[in-house]
């Protein structure tokens, strides 16, 4: 595969060692790097990361879930260790193709999973809503910090009063090919302002900065153009899976208005969890909340789906190495945070 993705190498936000890795081939021949963590016979969770991120972004959530679940993560095309596609290989159709390919390659025959997506990963799930493979393979979904349409107009990275000016400024940001440069103190402050809440820890900021700065400028710009013209309202209406939503109240990239709109149009919405004071990077800012919601979806919608999903549902029956690694690098929790659920 391509280059090794940038990420921290120690601490709770460092990626754990996968049980296995594989190359998945998508419908147009694009190659995708994928990892499988946890026991093979456990209930499955498949996670899709967002714009400018990689499998490393899910590290604290994977550490939390892998002792008891089979967790699959993959690099979106052009991100992490997945090679970039040609100009024609960028769009929501390609995102849907890639998710379907990963599900087919990593799940056993008749095996189903809970699927989760952050930001562009959530849009990937919405884009695949009409695919029969998603309906066959997915038992429930979690959408984290995402939206379905009109992203530049609603973003608040540039808090301009004029809707037209705000839309123009955010489109320029999404389309930019400017190199982000080294991970400096100034760069980390800018990243925190744009993507994280005011209470983000230095370790969380460092982890996100390493990942985002590793994304090639051309890949960032090509997928940014896709996001600037995003329109998935019709796809959301076809997403008939039981679907939960998580969003931070201080998210500037995809403000809370997007999550509330999703909750109002999803055919089977299980509720919106609002995380007070958190920004866009919810799986890193509060991995315990994200992992907890995924556990609830597995319990309510996957473990009761049939005998095949029941096999290996005893918590913590992963390998000793995985369990030991998780215990040695326990992710800080935000259990004391107040969480408000609305629909």
Secondary structure, DSSP 8 states (H G I E B T S, - for coil): ---------SSTTS----SEEEEEE-TTS-EEEEEEES-TTS-EEEEE--TT--GGGGHHHHHHHTTTSEEEEE--TTSTTS----GGG-SHHHHHHHHHHHHHHHS-TT--EEEEEETHHHHHHHHTTT-HHHHHHEEEEEEES--SB-HHHH--SS--SSHHHHHHHHHHHHH------S--HHHHHHHHHHHS-TT--HHHHHHHHHHHHTS-HHHHHHHHHHHHT-B-HHHHHT--SEEEEEEETT-SSS-HHHHHHHHHH-TTEEEEEEETT--S-HHHHTHHHHHHHHHHHIIIIITTS-HHHHTT-STT-S-HHHHHHHHHT-----TTS-EEEE-
